[in-house]
Amino acid sequence: MPLRRGHPSIWRGLLPGLGILRRYRREWLRLDLLAGLTVGAMLIPQSMAYAELAGMAPEYGFYAVIGALVVYALVGTSRHLGVGPEPGTAILAATGVGAIAAGDGTRYVALMAALALVVAAICIIAAIARFGFLASALSKPVLVGYITGVGLTLLSSQISAFSGVSISEDNFFTRFRELAVELDGVHAATLAVGAATLVFILVLRRHAPRLPGALLGVLAASLVVALLGDDSGVRLVGAIPGGLPLPQLPDVALADLGRLLPVAAGIAIVGYSDNVLTARSIAVRKGYKVDANQELLALGLTNLSSGFTQGFPLSSSASRTAVPAALGSKTQLVSLVAAACVVLTLVGAGSLLGEIPRAALAAVIVSAAIAIIDVAGYWSLWQVSREEFVLAVLAALGVIVFDVLTGVLIAVTLSIVVALFRIARPHDAVLGDYPELDGWVEASTFPEAKTEPGLLVYRFDAPLFFMNSERFQERVELLLAEMVGDQDWVVLDFEGIGTLDATALDGLKELTDRLSHVGVKVVAVARPNVKVVARLRRAGLVAPEGPIWVFPTINSAVRTFRSRPRS
C-alpha cells in the first residue's frame, strides 16, 4: 500500500541515511570517493591498533568495523561521523572483559563480541524510550577529564610495544615506575621504529592533515624493518587470517551477560556522548541537523553488527569525522567506500599486514593519545571556572589511578553531584523596579533599581523540589528579616521555576503559614507556567481557596499591591 503524501516513509524515519543516498547528486561523487578512500586508509592501521588495544588480534578490528560502516551509512543522521574502533571504548572494554575472561583467550574473544551486543541492546532500548537527552549526563569538565585520562592511559599502555621493555603492571603510574627500573631492557631498534613512526605521523598531522598519516607511517616503518631483515629484532604483527567473518552469536553464559552489563552501560554512555558531540560539532558547521535519538539507535545497531561479526564495542573517531568534512564530502557514501577499502585490504592484503611492526601500531595509538589529551579544554576551564577545572582533574585522576570504568563512574558521579549541588543552592535575587530597562532586575546588580517599602519581590533560579525546598523557604524568611520596615506582600517570581514536586508544594504551604504569623498579608506568585499553576491548584494553594495569589507578570502583581487599601 503506497504511503500517502505527508506521511514519513520508512527510509526517512528509520533509515535517514538511505533517504539522503536516494537523493544523491552526481556532482557529489568525486568528493565522497576521495573522502571515503582517505577514511579507509585511516581505518586500516587504526582498526589493527585499536583491536590490539582492546586485547584482541589485529584482524578483529576489521571484523568489527566492516558491517558497522554500512549500517551507519543507512541509519545515522550525520553525513560525516567516522564510526568504528576508538581508543576510549577499546580500553574500557578491555578493562571490563579482562577481569571476567581470567586469561582464557577464546573466552575473551566471545565476551568481547557479547559486550558489543549488550551495548547494542542498551542503546536500542534507550533509543526506543527516547533517552537521547542523556548525552548531557557528562558535562564538559567530565568529558575533558575523562578523555584526558584515557589519553594518558593509552600512552602508558604502549610502553612495552613502543620500547620493547616487558611491562607487567596495569596502572599508569606503576607502568612508568617499572619502565624506570627496566631502562636497560629498552630495545634500541624497536624504540627507533616507534619514535620515528610517531614523529612522521605527528608531522603529517600538523602540516598535511588531509593525508592518511597513520597509514603512510605504518607503511614506511614496515618497509624500513623489511630492509633491516630479521636481525633487527623488531616484533611484527604476524600472520593475519584472510577472508571475511561469518555472522554468529558469541558462545557465552547468561551469567556473563549480567557481569558485562555495568561495563556495557559505561561504554554506552561514553560512546553515545562522544558520538553526539562529535556529530553535532560538524553538523553545525555544515548546515544540517543531527537527531540525538536516532544517533543512539545508530550506535546500538553498529554495535549489533560488530557483535555478530566477532568484533568489539565501537563508537566514533573525531579525526575520522573531521577529515571527510575538511575534504568537502557530502553524504554517508564515505562510509560505504571506507568499508569497501577495509574489505579489499582484509581479503587481498592479509599477508602484507602481517609484516607491520608492532612498534608502528603502538605509534598510531600514541599519536591518538596525544591528540585526545585536552590541554586546551583544561585551559578553557581554568579561565572560566576553577571549580570545573578541579572536577576535570579529578575525572582524569579517576581514570589513570583506578581504571577507565571506575574513572567513568567517578566522573559521572561527580558531574551529578555538582549538578545537584547547583540546583540545591541556586542563584537567587531580590528584584527592584528599573523603569529605564522596562522591567524588574536584580537589585544587587543594578543600584538604580528601586525596591518598594512593604514589598519583597524575590526570584529563585531553579526548579523547586525536595532538595532545595527548605533552602527556598530559608532564603525568603532571611531576606524578610533583613529588610527595613514591615513587608505586607511577598511576590515570588516563578519564571525560573519550571516545576514543583510534592515536597515543594508542602513547603510553600508551610511558608505561607509562617509568613502570615509575621505580618505578611499576601504571598503572590508571578509568571508561573501552566503546569506550575495546575499543581498549585491541585494542592489547594491558589486563592481564593488557598493562600497564594497568582499573577501573569510581576508588574500586574505590583499594581495590585500599590492599589491595596491602606490601613
Disulfide bonds with the S-S distance in Angstrom:
none
